[in-house]
């Protein structure tokens, strides 16, 4: 037998692909991913609830609202939140130019499902869904269907006191929630 050196041949590594030649493709993909990221962030920011410029006053659990109507100036919106039994509902109190006091849920009949996105700007409650102002329903005017009309809450007015019961606020919110 002959003693030969066994030559083992190692397989050659595959030729390196020249991935760096395709840098324009990588740059285009990175640019598209960047634009996609900007689009997602923009949509997220647009869907966030807007900040209200009216201070929210949270009432205690089951506490009714009693206040002096002399403290309300015309066209000045006040925003409150009533709580009872683990439920909460926001409502507004406003005195109009004709000195009528209106109390209503801080949501409209049409867009109640997005009531968490409503906000107040410059003394006007803005619908978070439609981004339009909400108006009080008046007994003399008809409400346009699919418009943002505020839901009135029963309240009592005596000479120096306006009372809003927490159970009335939550009852009106429950009626809207059933729709």
C-alpha positions in Angstrom: 0.0 0.0 0.0 1.1 3.3 -0.7 1.2 6.0 1.7 -0.2 8.9 0.1 -1.2 12.0 1.6 -4.8 12.2 1.6 -5.7 15.5 0.3 -8.9 16.7 1.6 -10.5 19.3 -0.3 -12.5 21.7 1.6 -15.5 23.0 -0.2 -15.0 26.5 -1.3 -17.2 29.0 0.5 -19.9 30.4 -1.8 -19.0 33.6 -3.4 -20.0 36.5 -1.3 -23.1 38.2 -2.6 -22.4 41.8 -3.2 -25.3 43.0 -1.0 -23.7 46.4 -0.8 -24.3 46.8 -4.5 -28.0 46.9 -3.8 -27.8 49.9 -1.4 -30.4 51.9 -3.4 -33.0 49.1 -2.7 -32.2 49.2 1.0 -32.4 53.0 1.0 -35.9 52.9 -0.6 -37.1 50.2 1.8 -35.8 52.3 4.8 -37.6 55.4 3.4 -40.8 53.6 2.9 -40.7 52.2 6.5 -39.9 55.7 7.8 -43.0 57.1 5.9 -45.1 54.2 7.3 -44.0 55.0 10.8 -44.8 58.7 10.4 -48.3 57.8 9.1 -49.0 55.5 12.0 -47.8 58.2 14.5 -49.9 60.8 12.8 -53.1 58.7 13.0 -52.4 57.9 16.6 -52.0 61.6 17.5 -55.2 62.5 15.6 -57.2 59.9 17.5 -56.1 61.0 20.9 -58.6 63.0 23.0 -58.2 66.7 22.6 -57.4 68.8 25.7 -60.2 70.8 27.1 -59.6 74.4 28.2 -62.4 74.2 30.7 -61.6 72.8 34.1 -63.4 69.5 35.0 -64.9 69.5 38.5 -65.4 65.9 39.8 -68.2 65.6 42.3 -68.0 63.1 45.2 -69.6 59.7 44.9 -73.4 60.3 44.8 -72.9 64.0 45.5 -75.5 66.4 44.0 -74.5 69.8 42.5 -75.8 72.9 44.3 -74.5 76.3 43.3 -75.5 80.0 43.2 -76.6 81.0 39.7 -75.1 84.4 40.3 -71.7 82.8 39.9 -72.5 81.8 36.3 -71.6 84.4 33.8 -73.3 84.3 30.4 -71.7 82.1 27.7 -69.3 80.7 30.3 -69.3 76.9 30.3 -68.8 74.8 33.5 -67.9 71.1 33.2 -68.7 68.6 35.9 -68.5 64.9 36.5 -71.1 63.0 38.6 -70.2 59.6 40.1 -72.3 57.0 41.8 -72.1 53.2 42.1 -69.0 53.0 40.0 -70.5 54.9 37.1 -69.5 58.3 35.9 -71.0 60.9 33.5 -69.8 64.3 32.5 -72.3 67.2 32.3 -72.2 70.9 31.6 -73.9 73.9 33.1 -74.1 77.1 31.1 -76.0 80.4 31.3 -77.0 81.7 27.9 -77.2 85.4 26.9 -80.9 85.4 27.7 -79.9 84.4 31.3 -81.4 80.9 30.9 -79.5 78.2 32.7 -79.0 75.0 30.7 -77.8 71.7 32.2 -76.9 68.9 29.7 -74.8 65.8 29.3 -71.4 66.6 27.9 -72.3 64.4 24.9 -74.7 64.5 21.9 -77.4 62.0 21.0 -75.8 61.0 17.7 -72.2 60.4 18.8 -72.6 59.1 22.3 -70.3 56.2 21.7 -67.4 58.5 21.4 -68.3 60.7 24.4 -64.9 60.3 25.9 -63.4 62.4 23.1 -65.6 65.5 23.6 -63.8 68.6 24.7 -64.5 72.3 25.4 -62.8 75.1 23.6 -63.5 78.8 24.2 -66.7 78.1 26.1 -68.2 75.8 23.5 -68.5 72.0 23.8 -67.0 70.3 20.7 -68.0 66.8 19.6 -65.0 64.5 19.5 -66.5 62.5 16.6 -67.7 65.3 14.3 -65.4 68.1 15.6 -68.3 70.5 15.4 -69.9 72.5 18.2 -72.8 71.0 20.2 -76.0 73.0 20.7 -78.7 72.9 23.4 -82.0 71.5 22.3 -84.6 74.2 22.6 -88.4 73.6 23.0 -89.1 76.0 20.2 -86.7 74.6 17.6 -86.5 71.2 15.9 -83.3 69.2 16.2 -81.8 68.3 12.9 -81.3 64.6 12.6 -77.7 63.4 13.0 -76.7 66.8 14.4 -74.8 67.2 17.6 -77.5 68.3 20.1 -76.9 68.2 23.8 -79.2 66.1 26.0 -80.8 68.2 28.6 -80.8 67.1 32.2 -83.6 68.0 34.6 -82.6 70.5 37.3 -84.3 72.7 39.8 -83.9 76.5 40.1 -84.9 78.5 43.1 -84.0 82.1 43.8 -80.4 81.6 44.9 -79.8 77.9 44.2 -79.6 75.6 41.2 -79.6 71.9 42.0 -78.6 69.0 39.7 -79.1 65.5 41.1 -76.4 62.9 40.4 -79.0 60.3 39.8 -80.6 62.4 37.0 -77.3 62.8 35.3 -76.6 59.1 35.4 -80.1 58.2 34.4 -79.8 60.4 31.2 -76.4 58.8 30.4 -77.9 55.3 30.8 -80.7 56.2 28.4 -78.2 57.3 25.8 -76.0 54.3 26.4 -78.9 51.9 25.6 -79.3 53.3 22.1 
